[in-house]
Each structure stands twice: as C-alpha cells, then as structure tokens.
Amino acid sequence: MDNFVQSFYNWYKATMRHPKYRWYLIGGTLLYLISPIDIAPEFIPIIGWIDDAAIATLLFAEISQLFLERINKRDENVENNAATPNNIDVAVIDVE
C-alpha cells in the first residue's frame, strides 16, 4: 500500500510539473473532489472525507510549490537584469 501511495504521489507531482498536462490534472482533481464517485464515498463518516482531504492537500501543496518556484525564478531574473548594465559607455570625440 505504501508503494502505491508513493508511486501515485510521484506520478501526480511529475504530471503537475509538465505544462501540457497541468490544467488537465487540476481540472480532474477538482472534478474528483466534487464528484459523488470516490474511492471512499462521503456517506461513510470520516473515512469518506479522508480521501478528499488527501487529494485536496496534494493539489494545494503542488500548486503552492509551482507558485513559489515561479516567484523565485522571477526574482532571479530581476537580480540578473539588475546586475547587467543597460547602458553602454561610449567615448565621444569631437571633430571640428
């Protein structure tokens, strides 16, 4: 069971990192959360909510990780642009 959970997590994380499939996975996850068809249906108290809570936590953790990576990348780009001079020093010679 532990291998199944770990392999599912690895697949979910890798798919979320792939820009082509990211929105399909987010939509599918949201559809799973609102769908009455689950691994453990909601009419079973507590147990029915655990799978939804785990999937929702996984979704929000991966989305927040993507946002943090994007913010860090943007900050690195800003630092690199600030380190690179935008002007060129040119020696001007007057010819009369």
N, C-alpha and C positions, 0 to 999 in steps of 0.2 A: 504494500500500500504506500509505503514511504517513497519507493522508486517511482510509482505512478504520479504522486503529488509533485515530486521534484521534476520529473520529465514534463508534466503539464506546465509547471512554473517556467521552466526553461523555454518551452515552446511559446508560451504567452509572451515572455519577455523578448524573445527574438523576433516574433511577429510584430510586436508593438514597435520595435526599433526599425522595422522595414517600412519606409514611407508609402510604398504602394498598397500595403495591406493594413496599415494602421487604422484608417477610418472604417474599414470593414470589421475589424476586430472590436473597435469601440462600439459601433452600431450593434454588432452581435451580442456583445456583453450587456449593453443596455436593454436589448430585446429579451435576453435571458432573464434579466432582473425583473422585468415587468410581466414576463410570461407566466402563466399558471403551470406550465410544464417545467418541472425542475428535477434535479437529482433526488432531492428530498422535498416533497410538496409542503406548502405553507400551512396546510390544515393540521400537520403534525406540530404541536407546540415546541418551541425552542429548536429542535433538530431541523425543522423546515426553514428556519431563519439563518442557521449557521452557514449553509452553502451560499446563500445570497450575500451574507456579510463577508464571507471569504472572497468571493468574486468581486464584490464592490471594493473591498480593501485592496485587492490586487490591481484593479483598474485605476483607482485613485493614486496608488503608490507609483505605478508606471507612468501615468500622466504627469504627476508632480516631478518625477525624475527627468522626464523629457523637457519640462519647462526649466528645471534647474540647469540642465546641460545647455539649453538654448541661451539662457541668461549668461552662463559662464563663457560660452563661445562669443556672444555679443561683447562682453566685457574685454575678452582677449583681443577682439578686432578693434575695439576702441583704443586699447593700450598700444597695439601695433601701429595704428594710424597716428596716434599722438607721438610715437617715437620716430616716425618717418617725417622728415621735414616736407612741408607742402610748397615751400618756395625754393627758388634756385638763385644762388648768388652769382651775379654776372659782373665782371669788371667792365666798366664802360670807359671808352677812350674817346675824348672829344677830338675831332679832326677839324681844324679851321682852315 
